[in-house]
Amino acid sequence: MQTVACLVQPGFAPFEFGLACEAFGLDRSDDGIPNFEFRIVTPDPGAVPSNLGFTINVDADLTFADEADLVVVAPIPRESWPHVDERVLEVIRRAVARGAWVLTVCSGSFVAAAAGVLDGRRATTHWRYADTMTAMYPGIAVDPNVLYVQDGRIITSAGTAAGIDACLHLLRIELGAELANKIARRMVVPPQRDGGQAQFIDKPLPVTTSLSLAPVTDWMLENLRLDLSVDQLAARAHMSPRTFARRFKADFGTTPAAWLGRQRIIHAQRLLEQTDLGLDAISYECGFGSAAVLRQNFARALGTTPTAYRARFACPADALAS
């Protein structure tokens, strides 16, 4: 992925537009992160009004979006959902047809829905609008309880900050775990929020989380190689296993086993990128027990093999030695 078009229309939401600019438009080459050719595009170049009473000047029309590897769709006002500009819809249809990435933020999913590219797929949007999307587009399997959904090369995200998670998810796919984590650190946001599902469907965090579990999860991350049972973790948290499992699910949106499995995959990604350890050693460090189990879990979570992942994202040998 080298080129990114951020598509804005009249009434766009500034925050969601800004997070796309932050994720894909900034120069982070001083951190060893490759830059994208990033352009803001709109159907009619010139002053484009936001939904907060100010305008931005956009010079580029939709031509660049027809060449971009990624098209990011910013939200539009509710009154515009049934009447999306046909030129925008055609751009999205062509992007999907040629295999480009399409990422929608919040109600930007209604633009993709209007283009027909979400029919027969899973998708999400802001939870307040999920019922509306289901009513308007019954052919879409709308999930209101997740941060984002990837179906093929289309990623739809929920409201506001969930767009950051979706952007980081895509950056992790394209750049690898370590560079995506660097970007997250620069953005001062968590590098990973998910429930460990193979479809990359992330569960939202609750409004409040239990601080009492933080020491336990920190300990889990430091001891991934161990065979960690719910009984053992519950004892460390001074809870019954049933209470611990219920509290963990409430705080993290997933089970202890699923969360632990995802953290092991993330650790394996980093070891594959940053070290020359063999698969048996990585399996031990991550708690998978054997290379075969690592391969199985890696393929289920990421859709590729550890060897293929290392070939794509490994640091050069001289960087590993330095």
C-alpha positions in Angstrom: 0.0 0.0 0.0 1.6 3.2 -1.2 -1.2 5.7 -2.1 -4.1 6.8 0.1 -7.1 8.9 -0.9 -9.2 10.4 1.9 -12.7 11.2 0.5 -14.6 14.1 2.0 -18.0 15.4 1.1 -20.0 18.4 2.3 -20.9 18.0 6.0 -17.9 15.8 6.8 -17.0 15.2 10.5 -13.7 16.9 11.4 -12.5 14.4 14.0 -13.0 11.3 11.8 -11.4 13.2 8.9 -8.5 14.2 11.1 -7.7 10.7 12.3 -7.4 9.5 8.7 -4.9 12.3 8.1 -3.1 11.4 11.3 -2.9 7.7 10.5 -1.9 7.9 6.8 -0.8 11.5 6.0 2.0 12.3 8.5 5.7 12.0 7.7 7.1 9.5 10.2 10.2 8.6 8.2 12.4 9.6 11.2 11.0 6.5 12.9 11.7 4.3 9.9 8.1 4.3 8.9 7.5 4.5 5.1 5.4 7.5 4.0 2.2 7.2 1.9 1.3 9.4 -0.9 -1.7 10.9 0.8 -4.3 13.2 -0.9 -7.7 14.6 0.2 -10.2 14.3 -2.6 -13.8 15.5 -3.1 -16.3 15.4 -6.0 -16.2 19.2 -6.5 -12.8 20.8 -5.6 -12.9 24.0 -3.6 -14.4 24.9 -0.2 -15.9 21.8 1.5 -18.0 22.6 4.6 -17.7 20.5 7.7 -20.6 19.8 10.1 -19.2 22.3 12.6 -19.5 25.4 10.6 -16.0 25.7 9.0 -14.7 24.7 5.6 -11.5 23.2 4.2 -10.2 23.9 0.8 -9.7 20.7 -1.2 -7.8 21.0 -4.5 -8.1 17.4 -5.8 -11.1 15.9 -7.5 -11.8 12.1 -7.4 -9.3 11.2 -10.1 -6.6 10.2 -7.6 -9.0 8.0 -5.7 -9.3 5.8 -8.9 -5.5 5.1 -8.6 -5.2 4.9 -4.8 -4.4 1.6 -2.9 -6.7 2.8 -0.1 -9.8 4.9 -0.2 -10.8 6.3 3.3 -14.4 7.4 3.4 -15.1 10.1 6.0 -18.6 10.4 7.6 -21.4 12.4 6.0 -24.5 13.9 7.6 -27.5 11.7 8.2 -29.7 13.6 5.7 -27.2 12.7 3.0 -27.3 9.0 3.5 -30.1 8.3 1.0 -28.6 10.8 -1.6 -24.9 10.1 -1.9 -23.2 11.6 -4.9 -23.2 9.0 -7.7 -19.6 10.0 -8.6 -18.6 8.9 -5.1 -20.4 5.7 -5.4 -18.8 4.8 -8.7 -15.3 5.5 -7.2 -16.0 3.1 -4.3 -17.4 0.4 -6.7 -14.3 0.7 -8.9 -12.0 0.6 -5.9 -13.5 -2.7 -4.7 -13.6 -4.1 -8.2 -9.9 -3.5 -8.7 -9.0 -4.9 -5.2 -8.1 -1.7 -3.5 -8.6 -1.2 0.3 -11.7 0.7 1.3 -12.0 1.9 4.9 -15.0 3.7 6.2 -15.2 5.6 9.5 -18.4 5.9 11.5 -21.3 6.8 9.2 -19.0 6.6 6.2 -20.2 3.0 6.1 -23.5 4.4 4.7 -21.6 5.6 1.7 -20.2 2.1 1.1 -23.6 0.6 1.7 -25.2 3.0 -0.9 -22.5 1.8 -3.4 -23.7 -1.7 -2.9 -20.3 -3.1 -2.0 -21.4 -4.2 1.5 -24.2 -6.4 0.3 -23.8 -9.9 1.6 -21.0 -8.8 3.9 -20.5 -8.2 7.6 -20.1 -4.5 8.5 -20.5 -2.1 11.4 -21.2 1.5 12.0 -21.8 3.7 15.0 -24.1 1.8 17.4 -26.7 4.6 17.2 -27.1 4.1 13.5 -26.9 0.3 13.3 -30.7 -0.2 13.3 -31.0 2.4 10.6 -28.4 0.7 8.4 -30.2 -2.7 8.9 -33.5 -1.2 7.8 -32.0 0.6 4.8 -29.8 -2.2 3.7 -31.2 -5.6 4.8 -28.6 -7.4 2.8 -25.8 -6.3 5.1 -25.0 -8.3 8.3 -24.7 -5.3 10.6 -22.9 -5.9 13.9 -23.3 -2.9 16.3 -21.1 -4.5 19.1 -17.7 -4.2 17.6 -15.1 -1.6 16.9 -14.5 -2.5 13.3 -15.0 -5.4 10.9 -12.8 -6.4 8.0 -14.6 -8.4 5.3 -12.2 -9.0 2.4 -10.5 -5.7 1.6 -13.3 -3.6 3.1 -13.0 -2.3 6.6 -15.9 -0.6 8.3 -15.5 1.0 11.7 -17.8 2.3 14.5 -18.0 5.8 15.8 -15.2 8.3 16.5 -12.1 6.7 18.1 -13.0 3.3 16.7 -11.7 4.6 13.4 -8.2 4.8 15.0 -8.4 1.1 15.8 -9.5 0.3 12.2 -6.6 2.4 10.8 -4.1 0.8 13.0 -5.4 -2.6 12.1 -4.9 -1.9 8.4 -1.4 -0.4 9.1 -0.6 -3.6 11.0 -1.5 -5.7 8.0 0.5 -3.5 5.6 3.5 -2.6 7.7 3.7 -5.3 10.4 3.2 -5.2 14.1 6.3 -3.3 15.1 5.8 -0.3 12.8 2.1 -0.2 13.6 3.0 -0.1 17.3 5.4 2.8 16.6 2.6 4.7 14.9 0.3 4.0 17.8 2.9 5.2 20.3 3.3 8.4 18.3 -0.5 8.8 18.3 -0.5 8.0 22.1 -3.2 5.4 21.7 -3.3 1.6 22.6 -1.6 -0.4 19.8 -4.2 -3.2 19.8 -7.8 -3.5 20.9 -9.4 -6.7 19.7 -11.0 -10.0 20.7 -8.7 -12.2 18.8 -11.2 -13.2 16.1 -10.0 -14.6 12.8 -12.1 -12.0 10.9 -10.3 -9.2 12.8 -13.5 -8.3 14.6 -12.7 -6.2 17.6 -14.9 -5.9 20.7 -15.4 -2.5 22.3 -14.0 -1.7 25.7 -16.6 -0.9 28.3 -16.9 2.6 29.7 -15.2 1.6 32.9 -12.6 -1.1 33.5 -11.5 -2.8 36.7 -8.1 -1.5 37.8 -7.8 -4.6 39.9 -7.1 -6.7 36.7 -4.3 -4.5 35.5 -1.6 -6.3 37.6 -2.9 -9.6 36.3 -2.8 -8.7 32.7 0.7 -7.2 33.1 1.8 -10.4 34.7 0.3 -12.4 31.8 2.2 -10.4 29.3 5.4 -11.0 31.1 4.8 -14.7 31.3 3.3 -15.7 28.0 5.5 -18.8 27.8 3.8 -20.3 30.8 0.7 -22.5 30.6 -1.7 -20.0 32.1 -5.1 -21.4 33.4 -8.1 -19.4 34.5 -7.8 -21.0 37.9 -4.2 -19.7 38.2 -5.1 -16.2 37.0 -8.1 -16.0 39.3 -6.0 -16.9 42.2 -3.5 -14.2 41.3 -6.5 -11.7 41.2 -7.9 -13.0 44.5 -11.1 -14.0 42.9 -13.0 -17.2 42.2 -12.5 -18.5 38.6 -16.1 -17.7 37.8 -15.9 -14.2 39.1 -12.6 -13.6 37.4 -13.9 -14.8 34.0 -17.0 -12.7 34.3 -15.0 -9.6 35.3 -12.4 -10.1 32.6 -15.2 -10.4 29.9 -16.8 -7.2 31.2 -13.5 -5.3 31.2 -11.9 -6.6 28.0 -14.9 -7.7 25.9 -13.5 -11.2 25.5 -12.5 -14.3 27.5 -9.1 -14.6 29.2 -8.2 -17.4 26.8 -9.0 -15.4 23.7 -7.2 -12.3 25.0 -4.2 -14.4 26.0 -4.1 -16.1 22.6 -4.2 -12.8 20.8 -1.3 -11.4 23.0 0.7 -14.5 22.1 0.1 -13.9 18.4 1.2 -10.3 18.8 4.4 -11.4 20.6 5.1 -13.9 17.9 4.7 -11.2 15.2 7.3 -9.0 17.0 9.7 -11.9 17.4 9.4 -12.8 13.7 10.0 -9.2 12.7 12.8 -8.4 15.1 14.8 -11.7 15.8 16.2 -14.6 13.8 14.8 -17.1 16.3 13.5 -20.4 14.8 9.8 -21.3 15.0 10.4 -23.8 17.8 12.1 -21.1 20.0 9.3 -18.5 19.1 6.7 -21.1 19.9 8.3 -21.6 23.4 8.6 -17.9 24.1 5.0 -17.3 23.2 3.5 -20.2 25.0 2.3 -22.2 22.0 4.3 -25.3 22.9 5.2 -26.3 19.4 5.8 -24.9 15.9 2.8 -26.7 14.6 0.5 -25.1 17.2 2.1 -21.7 16.4 1.4 -22.2 12.6 -2.2 -23.2 13.3 -3.0 -20.2 15.5 -1.1 -17.8 13.3 -3.0 -18.9 10.2 -6.3 -18.7 12.0 -5.6 -15.2 13.3 -3.8 -13.6 10.4 -4.5 -15.7 7.4 -0.8 -16.4 6.7 2.1 -18.5 7.9 4.8 -17.4 10.3 7.4 -18.0 7.6 5.5 -15.9 5.0 5.0 -13.2 7.7 8.7 -13.1 8.5 9.6 -12.9 4.8 7.4 -9.8 4.4 8.1 -7.9 7.6 11.5 -9.1 9.0 14.1 -6.4 9.8 17.3 -6.6 7.7 20.0 -8.8 9.2 22.2 -5.8 9.9 19.4 -4.1 11.8 19.0 -7.3 13.9 22.7 -7.3 14.7 22.9 -3.6 15.7 
